[in-house]
Amino acid sequence: MDVNKGLESPEVRDRLYRLFRYGQVGRCVSSVTHDVNNMLGAIQAYAELLEMDEGLSEESRQMLGKVADSVQNCSGLVGSLGAVARRERPDVDVIEVARFVDGILAVKRYDFQVGRVKLETAYDDGIPSLLVDRGGLTLATICLLMNAFEAAEEVADRRAALRVVLADSAVEIVVWNSGPPVPECDRERMFEPFYTTKAGEHMGLGLTVARETARRHQGDLAYDPTRGFVLHLPYDTGLSP
């Protein structure tokens, strides 16, 4: 294949430039999160010192408690962003799935609020912890959420849902939206790299990345017209490189 000839296509060049730009953004995020965490640590430390003041009023203590809670929430958001940005090396970790998903939702909830898309969540009881590539699974889940958000944005009944369910020897992250089902003609190709039916900034890589991530965990990503996109993760993932 003649690579230079392929670059003559304006569409291909545009997508490659966007990939390069997004890559640079990721590098900036990795750098900035370190500094932000240091600043948050300083705020936390000073708040704790102020709480030691015996003459502090109850109202002031409550305000300092809110400061501490806000610092922890910010730290969680920064951690989720950092997990997405650090894709050069797998970040293998044991996760509590519900807490993991809550962290991702905290990052994306603003988009749903601004877009007026109602997001429902539900978690089965007894979900086991999983050994995963935290950064890879974070990115995969974000891709599925944004895919649902964009589909729901196009209809009057703007709803999406994320459910974590127990399956046979596996955990499933199921993401549904109120938009129309994916047409039959697109279902075979929608997981192919760069295949997209959407215009604008869409790269056509989200579903590809999500499926590859699932398969590296010895699982899979499938589409069900009634359930939505189903990310299937076995208990014993046996992570592959």
Stockholm file with secondary structure:
# STOCKHOLM 1.0

chainA/1-241         MDVNKGLESPEVRDRLYRLFRYGQVGRCVSSVTHDVNNMLGAIQAYAELLEMDEGLSEESRQMLGKVADSVQNCSGLVGSLGAVARRERPDVDVIEVARFVDGILAVKRYDFQVGRVKLETAYDDGIPSLLVDRGGLTLATICLLMNAFEAAEEVADRRAALRVVLADSAVEIVVWNSGPPVPECDRERMFEPFYTTKAGEHMGLGLTVARETARRHQGDLAYDPTRGFVLHLPYDTGLSP
#=GR chainA/1-241 SS CCHHHHTTSHHHHHHHHHHHHHHHHHHHHHHHHHHHHHHHHHHHHHHHHHHTCTTCCHHHHHHHHHHHHHHHHHHHHHHHHHHHHCCSSCCEEEECHHHHHHHHHHHHHHHHHHTTCEEEEEECTTCCCEEEEHHHHHHHHHHHHHHHHHHHHTSSSCEEEEEEEEETTEEEEEEEESSCCCCHHHHTTTTSTTCCSCCTTCCSCHHHHHHHHHHHTTCEEEEETTTEEEEEEESSCCCCC
#=GC SS_cons         CCHHHHTTSHHHHHHHHHHHHHHHHHHHHHHHHHHHHHHHHHHHHHHHHHHTCTTCCHHHHHHHHHHHHHHHHHHHHHHHHHHHHCCSSCCEEEECHHHHHHHHHHHHHHHHHHTTCEEEEEECTTCCCEEEEHHHHHHHHHHHHHHHHHHHHTSSSCEEEEEEEEETTEEEEEEEESSCCCCHHHHTTTTSTTCCSCCTTCCSCHHHHHHHHHHHTTCEEEEETTTEEEEEEESSCCCCC
//
